[in-house]
């Protein structure tokens, strides 16, 4: 006999007084009294808990001793209008089945406050808490909205490789992958002999699917990737992960203006969708963490993103009387404090900076006629700084090869990338959006490790 029942959130949409109910979930608390008892459960489908009333004259009452916080239960009964505040319905139980018990002495999620740091240590259980239930429901909605936006714009979802032989960013911070026995690595002249490895050459986990997305865009016109990427950066800050998801659209026959329009529309679509689909979660984040609200997202929806060049931004920052930790001068990359100052204090809305110095941007960005700047753009958001980075891509073969040479990027492994400029080159543009940064902004969580189910960081690969 199948035991799967609709989620609690789905059932509550159609609940009626006296309607039979079968609800499943995990026990969050239990309070036993002489005449009747309360069991609070949640199945993770919504922010709201469901209160179960257990009368003394029901078979369910005799089973209360078996039920502890953390237990998985299936409750049979009927819906009744609830006299309690904050809930429309409650279930009066006729019987309760304990699907899986929990040891009350050792269960780590007792009914008390737990620090986010502690909850990271039990990532396999933290989705049962109010905070992480809300985070992961929002993450799910944002994932669907990513596809909804690009599919609605006529983009094709493409799947780019996770394994690669090239470094898209030229940063060298990549995880190497091998099938060789590390206890006896074959050497030749003091160097690793890769001819005996699986791919017969060095292989890495990808840091980006952009280059492959460019190839597909120059045949399918508009495409996007949405998948995991990896960076072996030894950083333990609240802004970095070793494994993270990237959204990377690419458009053929497009320039930087198209790129900025796409990025602004993308963010507004996400925020509008979260406001509509996750009101309870947003209300919870506003009350609990006070870093985000539906009003904040509404204000962004109603604002026109300011667009200005990097050069103008540096001028704005240097004339400011504000004391920055990092000095500002033309040619250096802006820090988060500079980006947030522009968004939060100068313009009080999102800002898109363009035309960065070529020396601080990647080789594939289109060189401007001044030979000093490239057609790059960063979308800056209040509270977090950069949330999207993109550019018009260099579509001229001779200029690309010169930029690759100046950036110490070899053309041997990227011969196919150069071919795209050799055979039917076309103007094209795209951007990359770190998905966890988007979830972090929408939820207001202070640490990026708290917006992905099982964070991977230096020294941490549990679960």
TORKOL-4160 file (C-alpha; in steps of 0.2 Angstrom, whole numbers, padded with zeros to 4 digits, m for minus):
463
<pt num="1" X="0000" Y="0000" Z="0000"/>
<pt num="2" X="0007" Y="0017" Z="m0005"/>
<pt num="3" X="0009" Y="0029" Z="0010"/>
<pt num="4" X="0014" Y="0045" Z="0000"/>
<pt num="5" X="0003" Y="0059" Z="0004"/>
<pt num="6" X="0002" Y="0077" Z="m0002"/>
<pt num="7" X="0013" Y="0089" Z="0007"/>
<pt num="8" X="0006" Y="0098" Z="0022"/>
<pt num="9" X="0007" Y="0115" Z="0012"/>
<pt num="10" X="m0003" Y="0107" Z="m0002"/>
<pt num="11" X="m0016" Y="0100" Z="0010"/>
<pt num="12" X="m0019" Y="0116" Z="0019"/>
<pt num="13" X="m0024" Y="0125" Z="0003"/>
<pt num="14" X="m0039" Y="0114" Z="0002"/>
<pt num="15" X="m0042" Y="0111" Z="0020"/>
<pt num="16" X="m0060" Y="0111" Z="0027"/>
<pt num="17" X="m0067" Y="0110" Z="0044"/>
<pt num="18" X="m0070" Y="0091" Z="0047"/>
<pt num="19" X="m0060" Y="0085" Z="0032"/>
<pt num="20" X="m0051" Y="0069" Z="0035"/>
<pt num="21" X="m0032" Y="0072" Z="0036"/>
<pt num="22" X="m0017" Y="0061" Z="0034"/>
<pt num="23" X="m0001" Y="0071" Z="0037"/>
<pt num="24" X="0017" Y="0066" Z="0038"/>
<pt num="25" X="0032" Y="0076" Z="0045"/>
<pt num="26" X="0045" Y="0077" Z="0059"/>
<pt num="27" X="0041" Y="0082" Z="0077"/>
<pt num="28" X="0047" Y="0099" Z="0082"/>
<pt num="29" X="0040" Y="0099" Z="0099"/>
<pt num="30" X="0028" Y="0089" Z="0111"/>
<pt num="31" X="0018" Y="0095" Z="0126"/>
<pt num="32" X="0008" Y="0083" Z="0136"/>
<pt num="33" X="m0006" Y="0088" Z="0148"/>
<pt num="34" X="m0019" Y="0079" Z="0157"/>
<pt num="35" X="m0034" Y="0082" Z="0146"/>
<pt num="36" X="m0025" Y="0084" Z="0129"/>
<pt num="37" X="m0008" Y="0086" Z="0121"/>
<pt num="38" X="0000" Y="0096" Z="0107"/>
<pt num="39" X="0012" Y="0089" Z="0094"/>
<pt num="40" X="0020" Y="0101" Z="0082"/>
<pt num="41" X="0026" Y="0094" Z="0066"/>
<pt num="42" X="0033" Y="0101" Z="0049"/>
<pt num="43" X="0037" Y="0092" Z="0033"/>
<pt num="44" X="0048" Y="0105" Z="0026"/>
<pt num="45" X="0035" Y="0111" Z="0013"/>
<pt num="46" X="0031" Y="0127" Z="0021"/>
<pt num="47" X="0037" Y="0140" Z="0034"/>
<pt num="48" X="0023" Y="0137" Z="0045"/>
<pt num="49" X="0022" Y="0122" Z="0057"/>
<pt num="50" X="0006" Y="0111" Z="0059"/>
<pt num="51" X="m0001" Y="0109" Z="0077"/>
<pt num="52" X="m0008" Y="0092" Z="0080"/>
<pt num="53" X="m0021" Y="0090" Z="0095"/>
<pt num="54" X="m0021" Y="0073" Z="0104"/>
<pt num="55" X="m0036" Y="0070" Z="0115"/>
<pt num="56" X="m0034" Y="0057" Z="0129"/>
<pt num="57" X="m0048" Y="0046" Z="0123"/>
<pt num="58" X="m0040" Y="0042" Z="0106"/>
<pt num="59" X="m0027" Y="0028" Z="0101"/>
<pt num="60" X="m0015" Y="0042" Z="0097"/>
<pt num="61" X="m0013" Y="0047" Z="0115"/>
<pt num="62" X="m0007" Y="0030" Z="0121"/>
<pt num="63" X="0008" Y="0032" Z="0108"/>
<pt num="64" X="0014" Y="0049" Z="0114"/>
<pt num="65" X="0027" Y="0041" Z="0125"/>
<pt num="66" X="0035" Y="0034" Z="0109"/>
<pt num="67" X="0036" Y="0051" Z="0101"/>
<pt num="68" X="0051" Y="0062" Z="0104"/>
<pt num="69" X="0057" Y="0078" Z="0095"/>
<pt num="70" X="0065" Y="0073" Z="0079"/>
<pt num="71" X="0054" Y="0058" Z="0076"/>
<pt num="72" X="0045" Y="0055" Z="0059"/>
<pt num="73" X="0027" Y="0052" Z="0061"/>
<pt num="74" X="0011" Y="0049" Z="0051"/>
<pt num="75" X="m0004" Y="0057" Z="0059"/>
<pt num="76" X="m0022" Y="0052" Z="0055"/>
<pt num="77" X="m0036" Y="0063" Z="0060"/>
<pt num="78" X="m0047" Y="0078" Z="0054"/>
<pt num="79" X="m0044" Y="0097" Z="0050"/>
<pt num="80" X="m0052" Y="0109" Z="0063"/>
<pt num="81" X="m0051" Y="0128" Z="0062"/>
<pt num="82" X="m0038" Y="0133" Z="0075"/>
<pt num="83" X="m0042" Y="0146" Z="0089"/>
<pt num="84" X="m0023" Y="0149" Z="0090"/>
<pt num="85" X="m0014" Y="0164" Z="0083"/>
<pt num="86" X="m0004" Y="0163" Z="0067"/>
<pt num="87" X="m0013" Y="0147" Z="0061"/>
<pt num="88" X="m0029" Y="0144" Z="0052"/>
<pt num="89" X="m0030" Y="0125" Z="0054"/>
<pt num="90" X="m0025" Y="0112" Z="0066"/>
<pt num="91" X="m0027" Y="0093" Z="0065"/>
<pt num="92" X="m0036" Y="0083" Z="0078"/>
<pt num="93" X="m0027" Y="0066" Z="0079"/>
<pt num="94" X="m0036" Y="0050" Z="0079"/>
<pt num="95" X="m0021" Y="0039" Z="0078"/>
<pt num="96" X="m0002" Y="0042" Z="0075"/>
<pt num="97" X="0011" Y="0030" Z="0067"/>
<pt num="98" X="0029" Y="0032" Z="0072"/>
<pt num="99" X="0038" Y="0030" Z="0056"/>
<pt num="100" X="0055" Y="0032" Z="0063"/>
<pt num="101" X="0059" Y="0036" Z="0081"/>
<pt num="102" X="0072" Y="0048" Z="0088"/>
<pt num="103" X="0083" Y="0047" Z="0103"/>
<pt num="104" X="0078" Y="0062" Z="0114"/>
<pt num="105" X="0094" Y="0062" Z="0123"/>
<pt num="106" X="0106" Y="0064" Z="0108"/>
<pt num="107" X="0095" Y="0072" Z="0095"/>
<pt num="108" X="0105" Y="0088" Z="0091"/>
<pt num="109" X="0090" Y="0099" Z="0086"/>
<pt num="110" X="0081" Y="0102" Z="0103"/>
<pt num="111" X="0068" Y="0116" Z="0104"/>
<pt num="112" X="0081" Y="0130" Z="0108"/>
<pt num="113" X="0092" Y="0142" Z="0098"/>
<pt num="114" X="0106" Y="0135" Z="0089"/>
<pt num="115" X="0121" Y="0145" Z="0081"/>
<pt num="116" X="0123" Y="0144" Z="0062"/>
<pt num="117" X="0141" Y="0139" Z="0065"/>
<pt num="118" X="0134" Y="0124" Z="0075"/>
<pt num="119" X="0121" Y="0120" Z="0062"/>
<pt num="120" X="0135" Y="0119" Z="0048"/>
<pt num="121" X="0143" Y="0104" Z="0059"/>
<pt num="122" X="0126" Y="0095" Z="0056"/>
<pt num="123" X="0122" Y="0099" Z="0039"/>
<pt num="124" X="0113" Y="0083" Z="0036"/>
<pt num="125" X="0100" Y="0088" Z="0049"/>
<pt num="126" X="0100" Y="0107" Z="0047"/>
<pt num="127" X="0086" Y="0107" Z="0033"/>
<pt num="128" X="0074" Y="0103" Z="0047"/>
<pt num="129" X="0076" Y="0120" Z="0055"/>
<pt num="130" X="0066" Y="0136" Z="0052"/>
<pt num="131" X="0081" Y="0145" Z="0044"/>
<pt num="132" X="0087" Y="0132" Z="0033"/>
<pt num="133" X="0070" Y="0126" Z="0027"/>
<pt num="134" X="0067" Y="0143" Z="0022"/>
<pt num="135" X="0084" Y="0145" Z="0013"/>
<pt num="136" X="0082" Y="0129" Z="0003"/>
<pt num="137" X="0064" Y="0133" Z="m0002"/>
<pt num="138" X="0070" Y="0150" Z="m0008"/>
<pt num="139" X="0085" Y="0142" Z="m0017"/>
<pt num="140" X="0072" Y="0130" Z="m0026"/>
<pt num="141" X="0061" Y="0144" Z="m0032"/>
<pt num="142" X="0076" Y="0154" Z="m0038"/>
<pt num="143" X="0082" Y="0139" Z="m0048"/>
<pt num="144" X="0066" Y="0137" Z="m0056"/>
<pt num="145" X="0065" Y="0156" Z="m0060"/>
<pt num="146" X="0082" Y="0155" Z="m0068"/>
<pt num="147" X="0076" Y="0143" Z="m0081"/>
<pt num="148" X="0059" Y="0152" Z="m0083"/>
<pt num="149" X="0068" Y="0168" Z="m0087"/>
<pt num="150" X="0080" Y="0162" Z="m0100"/>
<pt num="151" X="0068" Y="0150" Z="m0108"/>
<pt num="152" X="0055" Y="0164" Z="m0109"/>
<pt num="153" X="0069" Y="0174" Z="m0118"/>
<pt num="154" X="0071" Y="0160" Z="m0131"/>
<pt num="155" X="0088" Y="0154" Z="m0124"/>
<pt num="156" X="0093" Y="0136" Z="m0125"/>
<pt num="157" X="0099" Y="0127" Z="m0109"/>
<pt num="158" X="0116" Y="0119" Z="m0113"/>
<pt num="159" X="0127" Y="0107" Z="m0103"/>
<pt num="160" X="0145" Y="0112" Z="m0103"/>
<pt num="161" X="0159" Y="0100" Z="m0097"/>
<pt num="162" X="0164" Y="0098" Z="m0079"/>
<pt num="163" X="0181" Y="0091" Z="m0084"/>
<pt num="164" X="0192" Y="0103" Z="m0094"/>
<pt num="165" X="0210" Y="0105" Z="m0099"/>
<pt num="166" X="0210" Y="0124" Z="m0099"/>
<pt num="167" X="0208" Y="0137" Z="m0086"/>
<pt num="168" X="0195" Y="0149" Z="m0092"/>
<pt num="169" X="0200" Y="0163" Z="m0080"/>
<pt num="170" X="0219" Y="0161" Z="m0081"/>
<pt num="171" X="0220" Y="0161" Z="m0062"/>
<pt num="172" X="0228" Y="0144" Z="m0060"/>
<pt num="173" X="0217" Y="0140" Z="m0044"/>
<pt num="174" X="0210" Y="0124" Z="m0051"/>
<pt num="175" X="0207" Y="0106" Z="m0044"/>
<pt num="176" X="0217" Y="0093" Z="m0054"/>
<pt num="177" X="0209" Y="0077" Z="m0058"/>
<pt num="178" X="0219" Y="0061" Z="m0061"/>
<pt num="179" X="0216" Y="0042" Z="m0061"/>
<pt num="180" X="0235" Y="0039" Z="m0057"/>
<pt num="181" X="0240" Y="0031" Z="m0041"/>
<pt num="182" X="0247" Y="0045" Z="m0031"/>
<pt num="183" X="0259" Y="0034" Z="m0022"/>
<pt num="184" X="0268" Y="0030" Z="m0038"/>
<pt num="185" X="0266" Y="0044" Z="m0050"/>
<pt num="186" X="0276" Y="0041" Z="m0066"/>
<pt num="187" X="0290" Y="0053" Z="m0069"/>
<pt num="188" X="0300" Y="0058" Z="m0084"/>
<pt num="189" X="0314" Y="0070" Z="m0082"/>
<pt num="190" X="0308" Y="0075" Z="m0065"/>
<pt num="191" X="0291" Y="0079" Z="m0072"/>
<pt num="192" X="0274" Y="0070" Z="m0071"/>
<pt num="193" X="0272" Y="0059" Z="m0086"/>
<pt num="194" X="0253" Y="0062" Z="m0091"/>
<pt num="195" X="0253" Y="0050" Z="m0106"/>
<pt num="196" X="0248" Y="0036" Z="m0093"/>
<pt num="197" X="0234" Y="0047" Z="m0086"/>
<pt num="198" X="0216" Y="0044" Z="m0091"/>
<pt num="199" X="0215" Y="0059" Z="m0103"/>
<pt num="200" X="0234" Y="0058" Z="m0107"/>
<pt num="201" X="0236" Y="0076" Z="m0102"/>
<pt num="202" X="0232" Y="0087" Z="m0086"/>
<pt num="203" X="0214" Y="0088" Z="m0082"/>
<pt num="204" X="0204" Y="0099" Z="m0070"/>
<pt num="205" X="0187" Y="0103" Z="m0063"/>
<pt num="206" X="0180" Y="0118" Z="m0072"/>
<pt num="207" X="0179" Y="0135" Z="m0065"/>
<pt num="208" X="0167" Y="0141" Z="m0078"/>
<pt num="209" X="0157" Y="0135" Z="m0093"/>
<pt num="210" X="0159" Y="0151" Z="m0102"/>
<pt num="211" X="0171" Y="0147" Z="m0116"/>
<pt num="212" X="0161" Y="0131" Z="m0121"/>
<pt num="213" X="0145" Y="0142" Z="m0120"/>
<pt num="214" X="0152" Y="0154" Z="m0132"/>
<pt num="215" X="0155" Y="0140" Z="m0145"/>
<pt num="216" X="0137" Y="0134" Z="m0143"/>
<pt num="217" X="0130" Y="0152" Z="m0144"/>
<pt num="218" X="0140" Y="0154" Z="m0161"/>
<pt num="219" X="0129" Y="0141" Z="m0168"/>
<pt num="220" X="0113" Y="0141" Z="m0157"/>
<pt num="221" X="0112" Y="0160" Z="m0155"/>
<pt num="222" X="0107" Y="0162" Z="m0137"/>
<pt num="223" X="0111" Y="0149" Z="m0124"/>
<pt num="224" X="0114" Y="0148" Z="m0105"/>
<pt num="225" X="0123" Y="0136" Z="m0093"/>
<pt num="226" X="0117" Y="0132" Z="m0075"/>
<pt num="227" X="0128" Y="0120" Z="m0066"/>
<pt num="228" X="0142" Y="0117" Z="m0053"/>
<pt num="229" X="0159" Y="0125" Z="m0055"/>
<pt num="230" X="0175" Y="0123" Z="m0044"/>
<pt num="231" X="0189" Y="0134" Z="m0038"/>
<pt num="232" X="0204" Y="0128" Z="m0027"/>
<pt num="233" X="0206" Y="0145" Z="m0019"/>
<pt num="234" X="0212" Y="0143" Z="m0001"/>
<pt num="235" X="0200" Y="0156" Z="0006"/>
<pt num="236" X="0190" Y="0154" Z="0022"/>
<pt num="237" X="0180" Y="0170" Z="0020"/>
<pt num="238" X="0161" Y="0171" Z="0022"/>
<pt num="239" X="0160" Y="0175" Z="0003"/>
<pt num="240" X="0169" Y="0160" Z="m0004"/>
<pt num="241" X="0165" Y="0142" Z="m0008"/>
<pt num="242" X="0176" Y="0129" Z="m0017"/>
<pt num="243" X="0161" Y="0121" Z="m0025"/>
<pt num="244" X="0147" Y="0133" Z="m0031"/>
<pt num="245" X="0134" Y="0135" Z="m0045"/>
<pt num="246" X="0135" Y="0147" Z="m0059"/>
<pt num="247" X="0122" Y="0154" Z="m0071"/>
<pt num="248" X="0131" Y="0159" Z="m0088"/>
<pt num="249" X="0121" Y="0165" Z="m0102"/>
<pt num="250" X="0129" Y="0169" Z="m0119"/>
<pt num="251" X="0121" Y="0179" Z="m0134"/>
<pt num="252" X="0127" Y="0179" Z="m0152"/>
<pt num="253" X="0125" Y="0195" Z="m0162"/>
<pt num="254" X="0125" Y="0205" Z="m0146"/>
<pt num="255" X="0135" Y="0219" Z="m0138"/>
<pt num="256" X="0138" Y="0226" Z="m0120"/>
<pt num="257" X="0122" Y="0236" Z="m0120"/>
<pt num="258" X="0112" Y="0219" Z="m0123"/>
<pt num="259" X="0122" Y="0211" Z="m0109"/>
<pt num="260" X="0117" Y="0224" Z="m0097"/>
<pt num="261" X="0099" Y="0224" Z="m0102"/>
<pt num="262" X="0099" Y="0205" Z="m0100"/>
<pt num="263" X="0107" Y="0206" Z="m0083"/>
<pt num="264" X="0095" Y="0219" Z="m0076"/>
<pt num="265" X="0080" Y="0210" Z="m0083"/>
<pt num="266" X="0087" Y="0193" Z="m0075"/>
<pt num="267" X="0089" Y="0200" Z="m0058"/>
<pt num="268" X="0072" Y="0209" Z="m0058"/>
<pt num="269" X="0063" Y="0193" Z="m0064"/>
<pt num="270" X="0071" Y="0183" Z="m0049"/>
<pt num="271" X="0067" Y="0196" Z="m0036"/>
<pt num="272" X="0049" Y="0198" Z="m0042"/>
<pt num="273" X="0047" Y="0179" Z="m0042"/>
<pt num="274" X="0053" Y="0177" Z="m0024"/>
<pt num="275" X="0042" Y="0191" Z="m0018"/>
<pt num="276" X="0027" Y="0182" Z="m0026"/>
<pt num="277" X="0031" Y="0164" Z="m0021"/>
<pt num="278" X="0040" Y="0165" Z="m0005"/>
<pt num="279" X="0031" Y="0179" Z="0006"/>
<pt num="280" X="0032" Y="0168" Z="0022"/>
<pt num="281" X="0051" Y="0165" Z="0020"/>
<pt num="282" X="0055" Y="0183" Z="0016"/>
<pt num="283" X="0045" Y="0188" Z="0032"/>
<pt num="284" X="0054" Y="0176" Z="0042"/>
<pt num="285" X="0071" Y="0182" Z="0036"/>
<pt num="286" X="0066" Y="0200" Z="0039"/>
<pt num="287" X="0062" Y="0196" Z="0057"/>
<pt num="288" X="0075" Y="0184" Z="0061"/>
<pt num="289" X="0091" Y="0192" Z="0052"/>
<pt num="290" X="0085" Y="0209" Z="0047"/>
<pt num="291" X="0096" Y="0210" Z="0031"/>
<pt num="292" X="0082" Y="0208" Z="0018"/>
<pt num="293" X="0064" Y="0212" Z="0016"/>
<pt num="294" X="0051" Y="0211" Z="0002"/>
<pt num="295" X="0051" Y="0230" Z="0002"/>
<pt num="296" X="0070" Y="0230" Z="m0002"/>
<pt num="297" X="0067" Y="0219" Z="m0017"/>
<pt num="298" X="0052" Y="0229" Z="m0022"/>
<pt num="299" X="0063" Y="0245" Z="m0022"/>
<pt num="300" X="0075" Y="0236" Z="m0033"/>
<pt num="301" X="0061" Y="0231" Z="m0045"/>
<pt num="302" X="0055" Y="0249" Z="m0046"/>
<pt num="303" X="0073" Y="0256" Z="m0049"/>
<pt num="304" X="0082" Y="0259" Z="m0065"/>
<pt num="305" X="0100" Y="0252" Z="m0063"/>
<pt num="306" X="0113" Y="0266" Z="m0064"/>
<pt num="307" X="0125" Y="0263" Z="m0078"/>
<pt num="308" X="0142" Y="0272" Z="m0077"/>
<pt num="309" X="0160" Y="0268" Z="m0083"/>
<pt num="310" X="0174" Y="0262" Z="m0071"/>
<pt num="311" X="0183" Y="0279" Z="m0074"/>
<pt num="312" X="0168" Y="0289" Z="m0068"/>
<pt num="313" X="0166" Y="0278" Z="m0053"/>
<pt num="314" X="0184" Y="0280" Z="m0048"/>
<pt num="315" X="0182" Y="0299" Z="m0050"/>
<pt num="316" X="0167" Y="0298" Z="m0038"/>
<pt num="317" X="0176" Y="0288" Z="m0026"/>
<pt num="318" X="0192" Y="0298" Z="m0025"/>
<pt num="319" X="0182" Y="0314" Z="m0022"/>
<pt num="320" X="0173" Y="0307" Z="m0008"/>
<pt num="321" X="0177" Y="0312" Z="0010"/>
<pt num="322" X="0174" Y="0294" Z="0016"/>
<pt num="323" X="0189" Y="0285" Z="0022"/>
<pt num="324" X="0191" Y="0268" Z="0014"/>
<pt num="325" X="0202" Y="0254" Z="0020"/>
<pt num="326" X="0209" Y="0251" Z="0002"/>
<pt num="327" X="0215" Y="0266" Z="m0008"/>
<pt num="328" X="0206" Y="0270" Z="m0024"/>
<pt num="329" X="0216" Y="0274" Z="m0040"/>
<pt num="330" X="0213" Y="0271" Z="m0058"/>
<pt num="331" X="0219" Y="0254" Z="m0063"/>
<pt num="332" X="0216" Y="0244" Z="m0047"/>
<pt num="333" X="0201" Y="0233" Z="m0045"/>
<pt num="334" X="0187" Y="0240" Z="m0034"/>
<pt num="335" X="0184" Y="0232" Z="m0017"/>
<pt num="336" X="0168" Y="0227" Z="m0010"/>
<pt num="337" X="0168" Y="0243" Z="0001"/>
<pt num="338" X="0170" Y="0254" Z="m0014"/>
<pt num="339" X="0156" Y="0245" Z="m0023"/>
<pt num="340" X="0144" Y="0246" Z="m0008"/>
<pt num="341" X="0147" Y="0264" Z="m0006"/>
<pt num="342" X="0142" Y="0268" Z="m0024"/>
<pt num="343" X="0126" Y="0258" Z="m0022"/>
<pt num="344" X="0121" Y="0262" Z="m0004"/>
<pt num="345" X="0127" Y="0280" Z="m0001"/>
<pt num="346" X="0129" Y="0288" Z="m0018"/>
<pt num="347" X="0115" Y="0281" Z="m0029"/>
<pt num="348" X="0105" Y="0271" Z="m0017"/>
<pt num="349" X="0101" Y="0258" Z="m0030"/>
<pt num="350" X="0110" Y="0245" Z="m0040"/>
<pt num="351" X="0124" Y="0251" Z="m0051"/>
<pt num="352" X="0132" Y="0243" Z="m0067"/>
<pt num="353" X="0150" Y="0248" Z="m0070"/>
<pt num="354" X="0157" Y="0247" Z="m0087"/>
<pt num="355" X="0174" Y="0249" Z="m0097"/>
<pt num="356" X="0186" Y="0242" Z="m0084"/>
<pt num="357" X="0205" Y="0243" Z="m0087"/>
<pt num="358" X="0211" Y="0229" Z="m0097"/>
<pt num="359" X="0225" Y="0224" Z="m0085"/>
<pt num="360" X="0212" Y="0219" Z="m0072"/>
<pt num="361" X="0200" Y="0209" Z="m0083"/>
<pt num="362" X="0201" Y="0193" Z="m0092"/>
<pt num="363" X="0209" Y="0190" Z="m0110"/>
<pt num="364" X="0192" Y="0186" Z="m0118"/>
<pt num="365" X="0184" Y="0203" Z="m0115"/>
<pt num="366" X="0183" Y="0215" Z="m0130"/>
<pt num="367" X="0196" Y="0228" Z="m0131"/>
<pt num="368" X="0190" Y="0246" Z="m0133"/>
<pt num="369" X="0197" Y="0258" Z="m0146"/>
<pt num="370" X="0207" Y="0267" Z="m0132"/>
<pt num="371" X="0218" Y="0251" Z="m0130"/>
<pt num="372" X="0217" Y="0254" Z="m0111"/>
<pt num="373" X="0199" Y="0247" Z="m0107"/>
<pt num="374" X="0188" Y="0233" Z="m0111"/>
<pt num="375" X="0170" Y="0231" Z="m0114"/>
<pt num="376" X="0167" Y="0223" Z="m0097"/>
<pt num="377" X="0152" Y="0226" Z="m0085"/>
<pt num="378" X="0149" Y="0222" Z="m0066"/>
<pt num="379" X="0132" Y="0223" Z="m0058"/>
<pt num="380" X="0134" Y="0230" Z="m0040"/>
<pt num="381" X="0120" Y="0227" Z="m0027"/>
<pt num="382" X="0118" Y="0235" Z="m0010"/>
<pt num="383" X="0125" Y="0225" Z="0004"/>
<pt num="384" X="0134" Y="0213" Z="m0006"/>
<pt num="385" X="0144" Y="0223" Z="m0020"/>
<pt num="386" X="0147" Y="0213" Z="m0036"/>
<pt num="387" X="0133" Y="0200" Z="m0040"/>
<pt num="388" X="0136" Y="0198" Z="m0059"/>
<pt num="389" X="0151" Y="0200" Z="m0070"/>
<pt num="390" X="0151" Y="0200" Z="m0089"/>
<pt num="391" X="0157" Y="0207" Z="m0105"/>
<pt num="392" X="0156" Y="0208" Z="m0123"/>
<pt num="393" X="0168" Y="0195" Z="m0130"/>
<pt num="394" X="0183" Y="0199" Z="m0141"/>
<pt num="395" X="0178" Y="0193" Z="m0158"/>
<pt num="396" X="0193" Y="0198" Z="m0168"/>
<pt num="397" X="0206" Y="0184" Z="m0170"/>
<pt num="398" X="0222" Y="0195" Z="m0170"/>
<pt num="399" X="0217" Y="0205" Z="m0155"/>
<pt num="400" X="0212" Y="0189" Z="m0145"/>
<pt num="401" X="0228" Y="0181" Z="m0149"/>
<pt num="402" X="0238" Y="0196" Z="m0144"/>
<pt num="403" X="0228" Y="0197" Z="m0127"/>
<pt num="404" X="0231" Y="0179" Z="m0124"/>
<pt num="405" X="0249" Y="0181" Z="m0127"/>
<pt num="406" X="0250" Y="0196" Z="m0115"/>
<pt num="407" X="0240" Y="0186" Z="m0102"/>
<pt num="408" X="0251" Y="0171" Z="m0103"/>
<pt num="409" X="0236" Y="0160" Z="m0110"/>
<pt num="410" X="0242" Y="0148" Z="m0122"/>
<pt num="411" X="0233" Y="0146" Z="m0139"/>
<pt num="412" X="0238" Y="0127" Z="m0140"/>
<pt num="413" X="0224" Y="0121" Z="m0128"/>
<pt num="414" X="0212" Y="0134" Z="m0134"/>
<pt num="415" X="0214" Y="0132" Z="m0153"/>
<pt num="416" X="0196" Y="0128" Z="m0154"/>
<pt num="417" X="0192" Y="0145" Z="m0145"/>
<pt num="418" X="0202" Y="0154" Z="m0158"/>
<pt num="419" X="0193" Y="0144" Z="m0172"/>
<pt num="420" X="0177" Y="0153" Z="m0167"/>
<pt num="421" X="0185" Y="0169" Z="m0173"/>
<pt num="422" X="0192" Y="0161" Z="m0188"/>
<pt num="423" X="0176" Y="0154" Z="m0195"/>
<pt num="424" X="0161" Y="0165" Z="m0195"/>
<pt num="425" X="0165" Y="0176" Z="m0180"/>
<pt num="426" X="0151" Y="0187" Z="m0174"/>
<pt num="427" X="0149" Y="0200" Z="m0160"/>
<pt num="428" X="0144" Y="0191" Z="m0144"/>
<pt num="429" X="0142" Y="0194" Z="m0125"/>
<pt num="430" X="0137" Y="0186" Z="m0109"/>
<pt num="431" X="0139" Y="0186" Z="m0090"/>
<pt num="432" X="0142" Y="0175" Z="m0075"/>
<pt num="433" X="0131" Y="0175" Z="m0060"/>
<pt num="434" X="0136" Y="0165" Z="m0044"/>
<pt num="435" X="0120" Y="0157" Z="m0039"/>
<pt num="436" X="0125" Y="0156" Z="m0021"/>
<pt num="437" X="0128" Y="0175" Z="m0021"/>
<pt num="438" X="0110" Y="0177" Z="m0028"/>
<pt num="439" X="0103" Y="0166" Z="m0014"/>
<pt num="440" X="0113" Y="0175" Z="m0001"/>
<pt num="441" X="0106" Y="0192" Z="m0006"/>
<pt num="442" X="0088" Y="0186" Z="m0007"/>
<pt num="443" X="0089" Y="0178" Z="0010"/>
<pt num="444" X="0100" Y="0190" Z="0019"/>
<pt num="445" X="0111" Y="0176" Z="0025"/>
<pt num="446" X="0128" Y="0183" Z="0031"/>
<pt num="447" X="0139" Y="0168" Z="0026"/>
<pt num="448" X="0138" Y="0160" Z="0009"/>
<pt num="449" X="0140" Y="0143" Z="0017"/>
<pt num="450" X="0123" Y="0144" Z="0023"/>
<pt num="451" X="0114" Y="0145" Z="0006"/>
<pt num="452" X="0121" Y="0128" Z="m0001"/>
<pt num="453" X="0116" Y="0112" Z="0007"/>
<pt num="454" X="0133" Y="0104" Z="0009"/>
<pt num="455" X="0147" Y="0118" Z="0008"/>
<pt num="456" X="0164" Y="0113" Z="0002"/>
<pt num="457" X="0178" Y="0124" Z="0009"/>
<pt num="458" X="0196" Y="0122" Z="0013"/>
<pt num="459" X="0198" Y="0107" Z="0024"/>
<pt num="460" X="0179" Y="0103" Z="0024"/>
<pt num="461" X="0172" Y="0090" Z="0013"/>
<pt num="462" X="0161" Y="0081" Z="0025"/>
<pt num="463" X="0143" Y="0074" Z="0021"/>
